[in-house]
Amino acid sequence: MSALRVTVWGENRHEQRDPRVAAHYPQGMHGAIAEGISEWATSDVEITYALLDDPEHGLSEEVLARTDVLTWWGHMAHAEVDDEVVRRVQRHVLSGMGLVVLHSGHWSKIFTTLMGTTCTLRWRNESDRELVWTIDPTHPIARGIPHPIIIPEQEMYGEFFDIPVPDEVIFLSTFSGGEVFRSGITYRRGFGKIFYFSPGDQDYPVYHHPDVRHVIANGVEWARPERERELPVLDRFETEWFVTGAGGQGVGDAEAKGK
């Protein structure tokens, strides 16, 4: 199997402005996330970085075309992400590119676009202890993950989390204040697979936690494409096409809108 091509996207803003964040993540949060993927992946991976302040946010058509799985961490600059880039990423996800959305990426333009809801939640940043419980130990993303993961200090995320009903709930988090949160969930959109995983905040060194890194690596491998990438399209087929072997009629967007 060829190497898994992963693009790690990050804002890279907190690391530049907050000395505490820079101390936790001297190579940037994107650097810590990439290290964890390389450390725990069971297949060969090729990792590249894409950052908010890069031209086209580092997500040109060429970059996305050669990306099998995109990871996304954002927090303070969701509004700065260009809508055209969001549409481009969405098209690639629907065509089969995997997407792993991390922590406050729940409020990113790409995640809310793909979910179709506000993706809002309850939160508190008071160094809560988080326990990440494995709900589905048979899932590939849970492979090798302890039950529970213990994170000594973390930002609290709590229900209600305004998302569509997940295809799968793999992890559920509880916090020292008593809150619960669906912290590891999956979706399929078009031909693409999406994994959202909440542990990981700029104020705490969570992306150095070995179990968190392991989960992200598992999620990246799970989200890899399983077929040649193509966008689902509306097409017209003759009766019994599956017997005659006739192909589709090549109905395009313009014709489909007038059907």
Secondary structure, DSSP 8 states (H G I E B T S, - for coil): ---EEEEEEE---HHHH-HHHHHH-TTHHHHHHHHHHHHH-SS-EEEEEEETTSGGGG--HHHHHT-SEEEEE-SS-GGGS-HHHHHHHHHHHHHT-EEEEEGGGGGSHHHHHHH-S----EEEEEEEEEEEEES-TTSGGGTT--SSEEEEEEEEEES-------SEEEEEEEETTS-EEEEEEEEEETTEEEEEE----TTTTGGG-HHHHHHHHHHHHHTS-SS-----------TTHHHH--------HHHHHT-
